[in-house]
Amino acid sequence: MKHEAIRVSSQEEPLVASLRLIRSRRVGATTFHRMVAEHGSAAAALDALPSVARAAGVNDYAPFSEAAARAELDAGLALGARPLFFGGADYPQALIDLSDAPPFLWAKGRLDLLDRPMVALVGARNASSLGTRMARRLAEDLGAQGHVIVSGLARGIDRVAHMAALDTGTVAVQAGGIDIAYPAENAALTEEIGEKGLRLTEQPPGLTPQARHFPQRNRIIAGLARAVVVVEAAARSGSLITARTALDQGREVLAVPGHPFDARAAGCNMLIRDGAVLVRGADDVIEVLATTCGRPDRPDLFAEVPTPCAAEVPEAPVQAQRPPPADISTLHEEILSRLGPSPLAEDQLIRDLNLPAGRVAPELVMLELDGRIARAPGGLLSRCD
């Protein structure tokens, strides 16, 4: 497939401003959306960022430069990739309702696949023979019925699912740069998906993925899909993180059962025990998709992880809501005292503090810019120091 040339002109300021803001130090997806909501645009948020950082105690803060942003755009375009930014015409509609929707994506391949219904297939990297056969059959049968298969381009189940869906439609969400094949043995498959299917990533070109990038990738996999099917997964695995994220996002979660003695089936069996739909074949998935998403009778899997509420994003500017300095210091101490290394949901923190969300949310931005707290997908917060 030959990619048409794409040019980014100096008039396309929203794209450049969005890229600069999300690439700025300590600005994650949630902070990006919060600042844009507060200031009206990515460009206005960029202008306000140094003063927000100063208020957080960071005096030497400089946003990501326009030159660096344009260099990334040039690099991505040279690779045949297309930039998609939140609010743009080509941005995936399925991701728009996420509170931590990626503000910027690189895409390579068939953008038309984003307009079709998607099902995510995820599972173990060290998949069993039965697991790979099941993944292949599901991908083929779902693809034959018009569904695009989404996965993470990893070893095992991901690889098999992508290969089986190459001719009917597959989307691979990468944890690293659009030009980085990871793992290396998937290099040929990565190239083929870029021609026959679609590859997406929120990372800049040239970035080799690290451990923290995979949960970020998983939220995009879950967000794109109407349902996530876990084929094989250990009791503690990235596939279960994807399943939990899918539930937080209001997507359906299904699982293929396995033998109780096989550790690779432990996670799937646990999901089914806790209420996930049991999958014997593609018809089970189709039946779930034919029903109303978010059935009221569905058990709340992972109920201990509350779902963040997008409505809690403050509408007024940070500067207009800031309390006196003494109160700020006290509130920061209270926030940090309730956070630790284990992630806590933001809305749970707000409930614990017994304060209005509009009072707490701006201070979370301050603490994040100051490097005191870190955000994880699903609206989770943890303390850094």
C-alpha positions as CSV (number, residue, x, y, z in Angstrom):
1,M,0.0,0.0,0.0
2,K,1.4,3.4,-1.0
3,H,1.0,6.1,1.5
4,E,0.0,9.5,0.3
5,A,2.3,12.4,1.2
6,I,1.1,14.4,4.2
7,R,2.3,17.9,4.9
8,V,1.9,19.8,8.2
9,S,1.7,23.5,7.5
10,S,2.3,26.3,9.9
11,Q,-1.5,26.9,9.9
12,E,-2.1,23.6,11.6
13,E,-1.4,25.0,15.0
14,P,-3.9,22.8,17.0
15,L,-1.9,19.7,16.0
16,V,1.5,21.3,16.9
17,A,0.1,22.7,20.2
18,S,-1.4,19.4,21.2
19,L,1.9,17.6,20.5
20,R,3.8,20.2,22.5
21,L,1.5,19.9,25.4
22,I,1.4,16.1,25.7
23,R,5.2,15.9,25.2
24,S,5.8,18.5,27.9
25,R,7.5,17.2,31.1
26,R,5.1,15.6,33.6
27,V,2.0,16.2,31.5
28,G,0.0,13.0,31.0
29,A,-3.2,12.4,29.2
30,T,-5.5,13.2,32.1
31,T,-3.6,16.4,32.9
32,F,-3.6,17.3,29.2
33,H,-7.4,17.1,29.1
34,R,-7.9,18.9,32.4
35,M,-5.7,21.8,31.3
36,V,-7.4,22.1,27.9
37,A,-10.8,22.2,29.7
38,E,-9.5,24.9,32.0
39,H,-7.9,27.1,29.5
40,G,-9.9,26.5,26.4
41,S,-7.3,25.1,24.0
42,A,-4.0,23.3,23.9
43,A,-2.2,26.6,22.9
44,A,-3.7,28.5,25.8
45,A,-2.8,25.6,28.2
46,L,0.8,25.8,26.9
47,D,0.9,29.5,27.7
48,A,-0.3,28.8,31.2
49,L,1.9,25.8,31.9
50,P,5.0,27.6,33.1
51,S,3.0,29.6,35.6
52,V,1.1,26.5,36.8
53,A,4.5,24.8,37.3
54,R,5.9,27.8,39.2
55,A,2.9,27.6,41.5
56,A,3.8,24.0,42.1
57,G,7.4,25.0,43.0
58,V,9.0,24.3,39.7
59,N,10.7,27.5,38.6
60,D,12.7,26.3,35.6
61,Y,9.9,24.6,33.8
62,A,9.8,24.9,30.0
63,P,7.2,23.3,27.8
64,F,8.2,21.0,24.9
65,S,9.5,23.3,22.2
66,E,7.9,24.0,18.9
67,A,11.1,23.0,17.1
68,A,11.1,19.6,18.8
69,A,7.4,19.1,18.0
70,R,7.9,19.8,14.4
71,A,11.0,17.6,14.3
72,E,8.8,14.7,15.6
73,L,6.2,15.5,13.0
74,D,8.8,15.4,10.3
75,A,10.2,12.1,11.5
76,G,6.8,10.5,11.7
77,L,5.8,11.7,8.3
78,A,9.0,10.5,6.8
79,L,8.1,7.0,8.1
80,G,4.8,7.1,6.2
81,A,2.8,7.6,9.4
82,R,-0.1,10.0,9.9
83,P,-0.6,12.2,13.0
84,L,-4.0,12.0,14.7
85,F,-4.8,14.5,17.4
86,F,-7.8,14.6,19.8
87,G,-10.5,16.7,18.2
88,G,-9.2,16.0,14.7
89,A,-11.3,14.6,11.9
90,D,-9.5,11.2,11.7
91,Y,-9.2,10.7,15.5
92,P,-10.7,7.3,16.6
93,Q,-14.3,8.0,17.8
94,A,-14.2,5.0,20.2
95,L,-11.5,6.8,22.3
96,I,-13.1,10.2,22.6
97,D,-15.2,9.3,25.7
98,L,-12.2,8.1,27.7
99,S,-11.1,10.4,30.6
100,D,-7.4,9.6,29.7
101,A,-7.9,9.5,25.9
102,P,-4.5,9.8,24.1
103,P,-4.2,13.4,23.0
104,F,-2.0,12.4,20.1
105,L,-1.5,9.2,18.0
106,W,0.7,8.1,15.2
107,A,-1.1,5.9,12.7
108,K,0.3,3.8,9.8
109,G,-2.0,1.9,7.5
110,R,-5.7,1.8,6.9
111,L,-7.6,4.5,8.8
112,D,-10.9,3.1,7.5
113,L,-10.6,0.2,9.9
114,L,-11.3,2.7,12.7
115,D,-14.9,3.1,11.4
116,R,-15.7,-0.6,11.8
117,P,-16.7,-2.5,15.0
118,M,-13.7,-3.9,16.9
119,V,-13.1,-6.8,19.3
120,A,-9.8,-7.0,21.3
121,L,-8.1,-10.4,21.6
122,V,-5.4,-10.5,24.3
123,G,-3.6,-13.3,26.2
124,A,-0.4,-15.0,27.3
125,R,2.9,-14.5,25.6
126,N,3.8,-18.1,26.3
127,A,0.5,-19.3,24.9
128,S,-0.3,-23.0,24.8
129,S,-1.1,-24.9,21.6
130,L,-4.8,-24.9,22.5
131,G,-4.7,-21.2,23.3
132,T,-3.2,-20.2,20.0
133,R,-5.7,-22.4,18.1
134,M,-8.5,-20.8,20.0
135,A,-7.2,-17.3,19.3
136,R,-6.8,-18.1,15.6
137,R,-10.3,-19.5,15.3
138,L,-11.8,-16.5,17.1
139,A,-9.9,-14.0,15.0
140,E,-10.9,-15.7,11.8
141,D,-14.6,-16.2,12.7
142,L,-15.0,-12.7,14.1
143,G,-13.2,-11.2,11.1
144,A,-15.5,-13.1,8.7
145,Q,-18.5,-11.5,10.4
146,G,-17.1,-8.0,9.9
147,H,-15.2,-7.3,13.1
148,V,-11.8,-5.8,13.3
149,I,-9.4,-7.6,15.6
150,V,-7.4,-5.3,18.0
151,S,-4.4,-6.5,20.0
152,G,-1.0,-5.4,21.2
153,L,1.5,-7.0,18.8
154,A,3.2,-9.0,21.5
155,R,4.2,-12.7,21.4
156,G,1.8,-15.5,21.7
157,I,-1.9,-14.8,21.6
158,D,-1.5,-11.2,20.2
159,R,0.7,-12.4,17.3
160,V,-1.7,-15.3,16.3
161,A,-4.7,-13.0,16.5
162,H,-3.1,-10.4,14.2
163,M,-2.0,-13.0,11.7
164,A,-5.4,-14.6,11.5
165,A,-7.1,-11.3,10.9
166,L,-4.7,-9.7,8.4
167,D,-7.1,-10.3,5.5
168,T,-10.3,-9.2,7.3
169,G,-8.9,-6.3,9.3
170,T,-6.6,-5.9,12.3
171,V,-5.3,-3.0,14.4
172,A,-2.1,-3.3,16.4
173,V,-1.5,-0.9,19.2
174,Q,2.2,-0.5,19.8
175,A,3.9,0.3,23.1
176,G,6.9,2.0,21.5
177,G,7.5,4.2,18.4
178,I,5.7,3.6,15.1
179,D,9.1,2.5,13.7
180,I,10.0,0.1,16.5
181,A,9.2,-3.6,16.1
182,Y,8.9,-5.1,19.5
183,P,9.6,-7.9,20.1
184,A,12.1,-8.1,17.3
185,E,10.7,-11.4,16.0
186,N,7.5,-9.6,15.1
187,A,9.3,-7.3,12.7
188,A,7.9,-8.8,9.5
189,L,4.4,-9.0,11.0
190,T,4.7,-5.3,12.1
191,E,5.5,-4.3,8.6
192,E,2.7,-6.4,7.1
193,I,0.1,-4.9,9.5
194,G,1.3,-1.4,8.4
195,E,0.4,-2.3,4.9
196,K,-2.8,-4.5,5.2
197,G,-4.1,-3.3,8.6
198,L,-3.4,-0.4,10.9
199,R,-0.8,0.4,13.6
200,L,-1.3,3.0,16.3
201,T,0.9,4.4,19.0
202,E,0.9,7.4,21.2
203,Q,4.7,7.3,21.6
204,P,7.2,9.3,19.4
205,P,9.2,7.6,16.7
206,G,12.3,5.9,17.8
207,L,11.1,5.1,21.3
208,T,11.9,1.6,22.5
209,P,9.1,0.5,24.9
210,Q,9.7,0.2,28.6
211,A,7.6,-1.5,31.3
212,R,5.5,1.7,32.0
213,H,4.4,2.0,28.4
214,F,2.5,-1.3,28.3
215,P,-0.4,-0.4,30.7
216,Q,-0.7,2.8,28.7
217,R,-0.9,0.8,25.5
218,N,-3.5,-1.6,27.1
219,R,-5.9,1.3,27.8
220,I,-6.0,2.1,24.1
221,I,-6.6,-1.5,23.1
222,A,-9.5,-1.7,25.5
223,G,-10.8,1.7,24.5
224,L,-10.9,0.9,20.8
225,A,-12.9,-2.3,21.3
226,R,-16.5,-2.9,22.1
227,A,-15.4,-6.1,23.9
228,V,-12.2,-7.6,25.2
229,V,-11.7,-11.3,25.0
230,V,-9.0,-12.8,27.2
231,V,-7.9,-16.1,25.7
232,E,-5.2,-17.1,28.1
233,A,-3.8,-15.2,31.1
234,A,-2.0,-15.9,34.3
235,A,-3.4,-14.7,37.6
236,R,-1.2,-11.7,37.4
237,S,-0.7,-10.5,33.9
238,G,-0.9,-7.6,31.5
239,S,-4.0,-9.2,30.0
240,L,-5.8,-8.8,33.3
241,I,-4.8,-5.2,33.4
242,T,-6.4,-4.8,30.0
243,A,-9.5,-6.5,31.2
244,R,-9.7,-4.3,34.3
245,T,-9.2,-1.2,32.1
246,A,-11.9,-2.4,29.8
247,L,-14.4,-2.6,32.7
248,D,-13.4,0.9,33.9
249,Q,-14.2,2.1,30.4
250,G,-17.5,0.4,30.2
251,R,-16.5,-2.2,27.7
252,E,-17.6,-5.9,27.8
253,V,-15.1,-8.5,29.1
254,L,-15.2,-12.1,28.1
255,A,-12.8,-15.0,28.8
256,V,-12.0,-18.4,27.4
257,P,-12.0,-21.1,30.1
258,G,-8.9,-23.4,30.7
259,H,-7.8,-26.3,32.7
260,P,-7.5,-25.6,36.4
261,F,-4.0,-27.0,36.5
262,D,-2.7,-24.7,33.8
263,A,-1.3,-21.5,35.2
264,R,-1.9,-19.8,31.9
265,A,-5.7,-20.3,32.4
266,A,-5.8,-19.0,36.0
267,G,-6.6,-15.4,35.1
268,C,-9.3,-16.4,32.6
269,N,-10.9,-18.8,35.1
270,M,-10.8,-16.1,37.7
271,L,-12.6,-13.7,35.4
272,I,-15.3,-16.2,34.6
273,R,-15.7,-17.0,38.3
274,D,-16.2,-13.2,39.0
275,G,-18.8,-12.8,36.2
276,A,-17.0,-12.4,32.8
277,V,-18.9,-14.1,29.9
278,L,-17.5,-17.5,29.1
279,V,-16.4,-17.9,25.5
280,R,-16.6,-21.2,23.6
281,G,-16.5,-19.6,20.1
282,A,-17.2,-16.5,18.1
283,D,-20.9,-16.9,18.5
284,D,-20.6,-16.2,22.2
285,V,-18.9,-12.9,21.5
286,I,-21.4,-12.0,18.8
287,E,-24.3,-12.7,21.2
288,V,-22.8,-10.3,23.8
289,L,-22.2,-7.6,21.2
290,A,-25.8,-7.9,20.0
291,T,-27.0,-6.9,23.5
292,T,-26.9,-3.5,25.1
293,C,-23.4,-2.5,26.2
294,G,-23.0,-2.1,30.0
295,R,-25.9,-4.5,31.0
296,P,-27.3,-3.5,34.4
297,D,-27.2,-7.1,35.5
298,R,-23.5,-7.5,34.8
299,P,-21.4,-8.1,38.0
300,D,-18.9,-5.4,38.7
301,L,-15.6,-7.2,38.2
302,F,-12.6,-5.6,40.0
303,A,-15.2,-3.7,42.0
304,E,-12.5,-2.5,44.3
305,V,-11.2,-0.2,41.5
306,P,-13.7,2.6,41.2
307,T,-14.3,4.2,37.8
308,P,-13.1,7.8,37.4
309,C,-15.8,10.3,36.6
310,A,-15.1,12.5,33.7
311,A,-17.7,15.0,35.0
312,E,-15.4,15.8,37.9
313,V,-13.0,17.7,35.7
314,P,-13.2,21.3,36.9
315,E,-14.5,23.9,34.5
316,A,-13.0,27.1,36.1
317,P,-9.3,28.0,35.6
318,V,-6.8,26.8,38.1
319,Q,-5.9,30.3,39.2
320,A,-9.5,31.2,40.0
321,Q,-10.0,28.3,42.3
322,R,-6.7,28.3,44.2
323,P,-7.1,28.7,48.0
324,P,-4.7,30.8,50.1
325,P,-1.1,29.5,50.2
326,A,-1.3,28.0,53.8
327,D,-4.4,26.0,52.7
328,I,-2.6,24.8,49.6
329,S,0.3,23.4,51.6
330,T,-2.1,21.7,54.0
331,L,-4.1,20.2,51.2
332,H,-1.0,18.9,49.5
333,E,0.1,17.2,52.7
334,E,-3.4,15.7,53.1
335,I,-3.3,14.4,49.5
336,L,0.2,12.9,49.8
337,S,-0.6,11.4,53.2
338,R,-3.4,9.4,51.5
339,L,-1.3,8.2,48.6
340,G,1.4,5.5,48.6
341,P,3.2,3.3,46.1
342,S,0.0,1.3,45.4
343,P,-2.3,3.2,43.0
344,L,-5.5,4.7,44.3
345,A,-8.4,5.9,42.2
346,E,-8.7,9.6,41.9
347,D,-12.4,9.7,42.8
348,Q,-11.8,7.6,45.8
349,L,-9.1,10.1,47.0
350,I,-11.6,12.9,46.5
351,R,-14.2,11.1,48.6
352,D,-11.6,10.4,51.3
353,L,-10.7,14.1,51.5
354,N,-14.4,15.0,51.6
355,L,-13.8,18.0,49.4
356,P,-15.3,19.2,46.1
357,A,-13.6,17.8,43.1
358,G,-13.0,21.3,41.7
359,R,-10.9,22.0,44.8
360,V,-8.8,18.9,44.6
361,A,-8.3,18.4,40.9
362,P,-6.1,21.6,40.3
363,E,-3.8,20.6,43.2
364,L,-3.3,17.1,41.7
365,V,-2.1,18.9,38.5
366,M,0.3,20.9,40.7
367,L,1.6,17.8,42.4
368,E,2.0,15.9,39.2
369,L,4.0,18.7,37.6
370,D,6.1,18.9,40.7
371,G,6.9,15.2,40.4
372,R,5.3,14.3,43.7
373,I,2.5,12.0,42.3
374,A,2.2,9.9,39.2
375,R,-0.9,8.9,37.2
376,A,-1.6,5.4,35.7
377,P,-4.3,4.4,33.2
378,G,-7.8,4.1,34.7
379,G,-7.7,7.3,36.8
380,L,-5.2,5.9,39.3
381,L,-2.8,7.9,41.4
382,S,0.3,7.0,43.3
383,R,2.9,8.8,45.4
384,C,6.4,9.2,43.9
385,D,8.5,10.2,47.0
